């Protein structure tokens, strides 16, 4: 396949990166599934050539999927003159960093997977923390590069169905039994979207500090979450100041908002107060001396 790259001197932007990733992702399902839609992974093999079936546990499935997809991302990077850097440690952000070799522009990509609940809905995904590096965007803690250095934050999503029949994880197979081993997942669907376009307005699960995703399959694939029309700036603002119940309790404050409706009301109240006291604020700001701010521990 011929290498496709930008004209000399023209850096790749987020829209171009997304379009190329979406075009490339159409081949992913073919690479990890049989013609019948079954997962090509049947289990783990030991030195005695015994095969143990893969657990349907979502964490195990997600990790194996990542390992299968990495070689395809290497090929994607080569085709588009991108450097590829992997996450240095577990639980660091992002899974993959692509760097435009012409401009050094960086794109963050996380691989996320989820299973179908029915033909229209999935269980949902977590899209990364809304504390830590997400709020301190010049910090390198738990991230390969500071969050603010990336020109785009994207998700490659993998939707799959669990096997209908129960899998006996205690059963061992041999290589001669390979065709008899059932696949624990099947019927894959891939999509690529900017993270903010598939984000929900609630955390991933319970009181976790991770951003949750929308759960309707059609909306995930087309990127039609609640922030899609509002834009990434609103998404950033919403999640940078979002508080869970425990976060509010530990800070001894009330939660400012819990959804877009209460967020809108919260922002509107602030705007109305500022407008009502515009002249006083302008006068006060003239008298303020930023250098007089007392120093102390954060």
C-alpha positions as a Markdown table, in Angstrom:
| # | Residue | x | y | z |
|---|---|---|---|---|
| 1 | Unk | 0.0 | 0.0 | 0.0 |
| 2 | Unk | 1.4 | 3.4 | -0.9 |
| 3 | Unk | 2.3 | 5.7 | 1.9 |
| 4 | Unk | 0.0 | 8.6 | 2.4 |
| 5 | Unk | 1.4 | 11.7 | 4.1 |
| 6 | Unk | 0.8 | 15.4 | 4.3 |
| 7 | Unk | 2.5 | 17.8 | 1.9 |
| 8 | Unk | 5.9 | 19.1 | 3.2 |
| 9 | Unk | 5.5 | 21.7 | 5.9 |
| 10 | Unk | 1.8 | 21.0 | 6.5 |
| 11 | Unk | 1.2 | 19.5 | 9.9 |
| 12 | Unk | -1.5 | 16.9 | 10.4 |
| 13 | Unk | -4.5 | 18.2 | 12.3 |
| 14 | Unk | -7.0 | 16.4 | 14.5 |
| 15 | Unk | -9.7 | 16.1 | 11.8 |
| 16 | Unk | -7.2 | 14.5 | 9.4 |
| 17 | Unk | -5.9 | 12.1 | 12.1 |
| 18 | Unk | -9.4 | 11.0 | 12.9 |
| 19 | Unk | -10.4 | 10.5 | 9.3 |
| 20 | Unk | -7.3 | 8.3 | 8.7 |
| 21 | Unk | -7.9 | 6.3 | 11.9 |
| 22 | Unk | -11.6 | 5.7 | 11.0 |
| 23 | Unk | -10.6 | 4.6 | 7.5 |
| 24 | Unk | -8.0 | 2.2 | 8.9 |
| 25 | Unk | -10.3 | 0.8 | 11.6 |
| 26 | Unk | -12.5 | -0.9 | 9.1 |
| 27 | Unk | -9.8 | -3.5 | 8.6 |
| 28 | Unk | -9.5 | -4.3 | 12.4 |
| 29 | Unk | -12.4 | -6.7 | 12.7 |
| 30 | Unk | -11.1 | -8.8 | 9.8 |
| 31 | Unk | -7.8 | -9.1 | 11.4 |
| 32 | Unk | -9.0 | -10.4 | 14.8 |
| 33 | Unk | -12.0 | -12.4 | 13.7 |
| 34 | Unk | -12.8 | -15.4 | 11.5 |
| 35 | Unk | -15.1 | -15.2 | 8.5 |
| 36 | Unk | -17.9 | -16.3 | 10.8 |
| 37 | Unk | -17.2 | -13.4 | 13.2 |
| 38 | Unk | -15.6 | -15.5 | 15.9 |
| 39 | Unk | -12.6 | -14.2 | 17.8 |
| 40 | Unk | -9.3 | -15.8 | 16.6 |
| 41 | Unk | -8.0 | -16.1 | 20.1 |
| 42 | Unk | -9.0 | -19.4 | 21.7 |
| 43 | Unk | -7.0 | -19.4 | 24.9 |
| 44 | Unk | -3.5 | -19.5 | 26.5 |
| 45 | Unk | -1.1 | -22.2 | 25.8 |
| 46 | Unk | 1.6 | -23.6 | 28.2 |
| 47 | Unk | 4.9 | -25.4 | 27.5 |
| 48 | Unk | 3.0 | -28.8 | 27.5 |
| 49 | Unk | 0.9 | -27.6 | 24.6 |
| 50 | Unk | -2.2 | -27.5 | 26.7 |
| 51 | Unk | -4.7 | -24.7 | 26.0 |
| 52 | Unk | -6.7 | -22.9 | 28.6 |
| 53 | Unk | -9.8 | -20.9 | 27.5 |
| 54 | Unk | -9.8 | -17.2 | 27.9 |
| 55 | Unk | -11.9 | -15.8 | 30.6 |
| 56 | Unk | -14.8 | -13.6 | 29.6 |
| 57 | Unk | -13.6 | -11.1 | 32.2 |
| 58 | Unk | -13.7 | -7.6 | 30.5 |
| 59 | Unk | -10.2 | -6.7 | 31.8 |
| 60 | Unk | -8.6 | -9.8 | 30.3 |
| 61 | Unk | -10.5 | -9.4 | 27.1 |
| 62 | Unk | -9.5 | -5.8 | 26.8 |
| 63 | Unk | -5.8 | -6.5 | 27.3 |
| 64 | Unk | -5.7 | -9.3 | 24.8 |
| 65 | Unk | -7.5 | -7.1 | 22.3 |
| 66 | Unk | -4.9 | -4.4 | 22.8 |
| 67 | Unk | -2.0 | -6.9 | 22.2 |
| 68 | Unk | -3.7 | -8.0 | 18.9 |
| 69 | Unk | -4.2 | -4.5 | 17.7 |
| 70 | Unk | -0.7 | -3.1 | 18.5 |
| 71 | Unk | 0.9 | -4.4 | 15.2 |
| 72 | Unk | -1.9 | -2.8 | 13.2 |
| 73 | Unk | -1.2 | 0.5 | 14.9 |
| 74 | Unk | 2.5 | 0.2 | 13.9 |
| 75 | Unk | 1.4 | -0.2 | 10.3 |
| 76 | Unk | -1.0 | 2.7 | 10.6 |
| 77 | Unk | 1.8 | 4.9 | 11.9 |
| 78 | Unk | 4.2 | 3.9 | 9.1 |
| 79 | Unk | 1.6 | 4.6 | 6.4 |
| 80 | Unk | 1.0 | 8.2 | 7.7 |
| 81 | Unk | 4.5 | 9.2 | 8.7 |
| 82 | Unk | 3.7 | 9.2 | 12.4 |
| 83 | Unk | 5.9 | 8.2 | 15.3 |
| 84 | Unk | 4.3 | 5.8 | 17.7 |
| 85 | Unk | 5.0 | 5.7 | 21.5 |
| 86 | Unk | 3.5 | 3.2 | 23.9 |
| 87 | Unk | 2.3 | 3.9 | 27.4 |
| 88 | Unk | 5.4 | 3.6 | 29.6 |
| 89 | Unk | 3.5 | 2.0 | 32.6 |
| 90 | Unk | 0.2 | 0.4 | 33.4 |
| 91 | Unk | -2.6 | 3.0 | 34.2 |
| 92 | Unk | -0.6 | 5.8 | 32.4 |
| 93 | Unk | -2.3 | 8.0 | 29.8 |
| 94 | Unk | -2.7 | 7.4 | 26.9 |
| 95 | Unk | -2.4 | 3.9 | 25.6 |
| 96 | Unk | -0.8 | 5.2 | 22.4 |
| 97 | Unk | 0.8 | 8.5 | 21.4 |
| 98 | Unk | 1.1 | 9.3 | 17.7 |
| 99 | Unk | 3.5 | 12.1 | 16.8 |
| 100 | Unk | 3.5 | 13.8 | 13.4 |
| 101 | Unk | 7.1 | 13.6 | 12.2 |
| 102 | Unk | 6.9 | 16.9 | 10.3 |
| 103 | Unk | 5.6 | 19.0 | 13.1 |
| 104 | Unk | 5.9 | 17.0 | 16.3 |
| 105 | Unk | 2.1 | 17.5 | 16.8 |
| 106 | Unk | 0.9 | 14.8 | 19.2 |
| 107 | Unk | -2.4 | 12.8 | 19.2 |
| 108 | Unk | -3.5 | 10.7 | 22.2 |
| 109 | Unk | -5.3 | 7.4 | 21.6 |
| 110 | Unk | -7.0 | 5.1 | 24.1 |
| 111 | Unk | -8.3 | 1.6 | 23.2 |
| 112 | Unk | -11.6 | 1.0 | 24.9 |
| 113 | Unk | -13.8 | -2.1 | 24.6 |
| 114 | Unk | -17.3 | -2.9 | 25.8 |
| 115 | Unk | -19.9 | -5.7 | 25.3 |
| 116 | Unk | -23.4 | -5.5 | 23.9 |
| 117 | Unk | -26.3 | -5.7 | 26.3 |
| 118 | Unk | -28.7 | -5.9 | 23.4 |
| 119 | Unk | -28.7 | -5.0 | 19.7 |
| 120 | Unk | -28.9 | -1.2 | 20.5 |
| 121 | Unk | -26.9 | -0.8 | 23.8 |
| 122 | Unk | -23.6 | -1.6 | 25.4 |
| 123 | Unk | -22.4 | -1.9 | 29.0 |
| 124 | Unk | -20.4 | 1.4 | 28.6 |
| 125 | Unk | -16.7 | 2.3 | 28.9 |
| 126 | Unk | -14.6 | 4.5 | 31.1 |
| 127 | Unk | -12.8 | 7.3 | 29.2 |
| 128 | Unk | -10.0 | 8.2 | 31.6 |
| 129 | Unk | -9.7 | 10.2 | 34.8 |
| 130 | Unk | -11.3 | 13.7 | 35.2 |
| 131 | Unk | -8.8 | 14.5 | 38.1 |
| 132 | Unk | -5.0 | 14.5 | 38.1 |
| 133 | Unk | -3.5 | 15.1 | 34.7 |
| 134 | Unk | -6.9 | 16.0 | 33.2 |
| 135 | Unk | -7.0 | 19.0 | 35.5 |
| 136 | Unk | -3.3 | 19.7 | 35.8 |
| 137 | Unk | -2.6 | 19.9 | 32.1 |
| 138 | Unk | 1.0 | 20.8 | 32.4 |
| 139 | Unk | 1.8 | 17.9 | 34.7 |
| 140 | Unk | 3.6 | 14.7 | 33.6 |
| 141 | Unk | 2.3 | 12.6 | 36.5 |
| 142 | Unk | 0.7 | 9.3 | 35.2 |
| 143 | Unk | 0.9 | 10.5 | 31.6 |
| 144 | Unk | 3.5 | 10.1 | 28.8 |
| 145 | Unk | 3.2 | 13.8 | 27.9 |
| 146 | Unk | 1.3 | 16.5 | 29.7 |
| 147 | Unk | -2.4 | 16.4 | 28.7 |
| 148 | Unk | -2.2 | 19.9 | 27.3 |
| 149 | Unk | 0.5 | 19.0 | 24.9 |
| 150 | Unk | -1.8 | 16.8 | 22.8 |
| 151 | Unk | -3.6 | 18.3 | 19.9 |
| 152 | Unk | -6.4 | 15.7 | 20.1 |
| 153 | Unk | -7.7 | 13.0 | 22.4 |
| 154 | Unk | -9.3 | 10.0 | 20.7 |
| 155 | Unk | -10.8 | 6.6 | 21.4 |
| 156 | Unk | -10.7 | 3.5 | 19.3 |
| 157 | Unk | -13.7 | 1.6 | 20.5 |
| 158 | Unk | -14.3 | -2.1 | 20.2 |
| 159 | Unk | -17.8 | -3.4 | 20.6 |
| 160 | Unk | -18.3 | -7.2 | 20.9 |
| 161 | Unk | -20.9 | -9.8 | 21.9 |
| 162 | Unk | -20.3 | -12.4 | 24.6 |
| 163 | Unk | -20.7 | -16.1 | 23.7 |
| 164 | Unk | -24.2 | -17.3 | 24.2 |
| 165 | Unk | -23.1 | -20.6 | 25.7 |
| 166 | Unk | -21.4 | -20.9 | 29.0 |
| 167 | Unk | -17.6 | -21.3 | 28.8 |
| 168 | Unk | -16.1 | -23.9 | 31.2 |
| 169 | Unk | -12.8 | -22.2 | 32.2 |
| 170 | Unk | -11.7 | -25.3 | 34.1 |
| 171 | Unk | -11.5 | -27.4 | 30.9 |
| 172 | Unk | -8.2 | -27.9 | 29.2 |
| 173 | Unk | -7.7 | -28.6 | 25.5 |
| 174 | Unk | -4.8 | -29.7 | 23.3 |
| 175 | Unk | -3.8 | -28.3 | 19.9 |
| 176 | Unk | -5.7 | -31.1 | 18.3 |
| 177 | Unk | -8.9 | -29.7 | 19.9 |
| 178 | Unk | -8.2 | -26.2 | 18.5 |
| 179 | Unk | -11.3 | -26.1 | 16.2 |
| 180 | Unk | -13.5 | -27.3 | 19.0 |
| 181 | Unk | -12.6 | -24.6 | 21.5 |
| 182 | Unk | -15.4 | -22.0 | 21.7 |
| 183 | Unk | -14.6 | -18.3 | 21.3 |
| 184 | Unk | -15.6 | -16.3 | 24.3 |
| 185 | Unk | -16.5 | -13.2 | 22.3 |
| 186 | Unk | -17.6 | -12.5 | 18.7 |
| 187 | Unk | -19.3 | -10.1 | 16.3 |
| 188 | Unk | -16.9 | -7.1 | 16.5 |
| 189 | Unk | -17.6 | -3.5 | 15.6 |
| 190 | Unk | -14.9 | -0.9 | 15.6 |
| 191 | Unk | -15.3 | 2.9 | 15.7 |
| 192 | Unk | -13.0 | 5.9 | 16.3 |
| 193 | Unk | -14.2 | 9.2 | 17.8 |
| 194 | Unk | -12.8 | 12.2 | 19.7 |
| 195 | Unk | -13.2 | 11.4 | 23.4 |
| 196 | Unk | -15.4 | 14.4 | 24.1 |
| 197 | Unk | -18.0 | 13.3 | 21.5 |
| 198 | Unk | -18.7 | 10.0 | 23.2 |
| 199 | Unk | -18.5 | 11.2 | 26.8 |
| 200 | Unk | -21.4 | 11.0 | 29.1 |
| 201 | Unk | -22.3 | 13.5 | 31.9 |
| 202 | Unk | -21.7 | 11.0 | 34.7 |
| 203 | Unk | -18.7 | 9.0 | 35.9 |
| 204 | Unk | -18.0 | 5.6 | 34.5 |
| 205 | Unk | -19.4 | 3.6 | 37.4 |
| 206 | Unk | -20.5 | 4.3 | 40.9 |
| 207 | Unk | -18.3 | 6.9 | 42.6 |
| 208 | Unk | -15.3 | 6.4 | 40.4 |
| 209 | Unk | -13.2 | 9.4 | 39.2 |
| 210 | Unk | -13.3 | 8.3 | 35.6 |
| 211 | Unk | -15.4 | 9.8 | 32.8 |
| 212 | Unk | -18.2 | 7.6 | 31.6 |
| 213 | Unk | -19.3 | 7.0 | 28.0 |
| 214 | Unk | -22.7 | 7.0 | 26.4 |
| 215 | Unk | -24.1 | 3.5 | 25.9 |
| 216 | Unk | -26.3 | 3.6 | 22.7 |
| 217 | Unk | -24.3 | 1.9 | 19.9 |
| 218 | Unk | -25.5 | 4.2 | 17.1 |
| 219 | Unk | -24.5 | 7.3 | 19.1 |
| 220 | Unk | -21.1 | 5.8 | 20.0 |
| 221 | Unk | -20.3 | 4.9 | 16.4 |
| 222 | Unk | -21.4 | 8.3 | 15.1 |
| 223 | Unk | -20.0 | 10.4 | 18.0 |
| 224 | Unk | -23.4 | 11.9 | 19.1 |
| 225 | Unk | -22.9 | 12.2 | 22.8 |
| 226 | Unk | -24.2 | 15.2 | 24.9 |
| 227 | Unk | -21.0 | 17.2 | 24.3 |
| 228 | Unk | -20.8 | 16.6 | 20.6 |
| 229 | Unk | -22.8 | 19.8 | 19.7 |
| 230 | Unk | -21.6 | 21.7 | 22.8 |
| 231 | Unk | -18.0 | 21.3 | 21.9 |
| 232 | Unk | -14.8 | 20.2 | 23.6 |
| 233 | Unk | -14.4 | 23.5 | 25.7 |
| 234 | Unk | -17.7 | 22.8 | 27.4 |
| 235 | Unk | -16.7 | 19.1 | 27.9 |
| 236 | Unk | -13.4 | 20.2 | 29.5 |
| 237 | Unk | -15.0 | 22.8 | 31.7 |
| 238 | Unk | -17.8 | 20.4 | 32.9 |
| 239 | Unk | -15.4 | 17.6 | 33.8 |
| 240 | Unk | -12.6 | 19.8 | 35.2 |
| 241 | Unk | -14.9 | 21.0 | 38.0 |
| 242 | Unk | -17.1 | 18.0 | 38.4 |
| 243 | Unk | -17.3 | 16.6 | 41.9 |
| 244 | Unk | -18.5 | 13.1 | 43.0 |
| 245 | Unk | -20.4 | 12.8 | 46.3 |
| 246 | Unk | -17.2 | 11.7 | 48.1 |
| 247 | Unk | -15.1 | 14.5 | 46.6 |
| 248 | Unk | -17.7 | 17.1 | 47.7 |
| 249 | Unk | -18.0 | 15.5 | 51.2 |
| 250 | Unk | -14.2 | 15.5 | 51.7 |
| 251 | Unk | -14.0 | 19.1 | 50.7 |
| 252 | Unk | -17.1 | 20.0 | 52.8 |
| 253 | Unk | -18.8 | 21.7 | 49.9 |
| 254 | Unk | -22.0 | 21.1 | 48.0 |
| 255 | Unk | -21.8 | 19.6 | 44.5 |
| 256 | Unk | -22.1 | 22.5 | 42.1 |
| 257 | Unk | -23.8 | 20.3 | 39.5 |
| 258 | Unk | -24.6 | 16.7 | 38.6 |
| 259 | Unk | -25.7 | 16.9 | 35.0 |
| 260 | Unk | -25.9 | 19.3 | 32.1 |
| 261 | Unk | -29.1 | 20.9 | 33.3 |
| 262 | Unk | -27.7 | 21.8 | 36.7 |
| 263 | Unk | -24.4 | 22.7 | 35.1 |
| 264 | Unk | -26.1 | 25.2 | 32.8 |
| 265 | Unk | -28.0 | 26.7 | 35.8 |
| 266 | Unk | -24.8 | 26.9 | 37.8 |
| 267 | Unk | -22.9 | 28.7 | 35.0 |
| 268 | Unk | -25.9 | 31.0 | 34.4 |
| 269 | Unk | -26.0 | 32.1 | 38.0 |
| 270 | Unk | -22.4 | 33.0 | 37.9 |
| 271 | Unk | -22.8 | 35.0 | 34.7 |
| 272 | Unk | -25.8 | 36.9 | 36.1 |
| 273 | Unk | -23.9 | 37.9 | 39.2 |
| 274 | Unk | -20.9 | 39.0 | 37.2 |
| 275 | Unk | -23.1 | 41.1 | 34.8 |
| 276 | Unk | -24.9 | 42.7 | 37.7 |
| 277 | Unk | -21.6 | 43.8 | 39.4 |
| 278 | Unk | -19.6 | 44.4 | 36.3 |
| 279 | Unk | -18.6 | 48.0 | 37.3 |
| 280 | Unk | -17.6 | 47.0 | 40.8 |
| 281 | Unk | -15.5 | 44.1 | 39.5 |
| 282 | Unk | -13.7 | 46.3 | 37.0 |
| 283 | Unk | -12.9 | 48.8 | 39.8 |
| 284 | Unk | -11.8 | 46.1 | 42.2 |
| 285 | Unk | -9.6 | 44.5 | 39.6 |
| 286 | Unk | -7.7 | 47.8 | 39.2 |
| 287 | Unk | -6.9 | 47.8 | 42.9 |
| 288 | Unk | -5.8 | 44.2 | 43.0 |
| 289 | Unk | -2.1 | 43.4 | 43.2 |
| 290 | Unk | -1.4 | 39.8 | 42.0 |
| 291 | Unk | 2.1 | 39.9 | 43.6 |
| 292 | Unk | 0.5 | 40.5 | 47.0 |
| 293 | Unk | -1.0 | 37.0 | 47.0 |
| 294 | Unk | 0.4 | 35.1 | 50.1 |
| 295 | Unk | 2.5 | 32.1 | 49.4 |
| 296 | Unk | 1.8 | 28.8 | 51.0 |
| 297 | Unk | 1.6 | 25.1 | 50.5 |
| 298 | Unk | -0.9 | 23.8 | 48.0 |
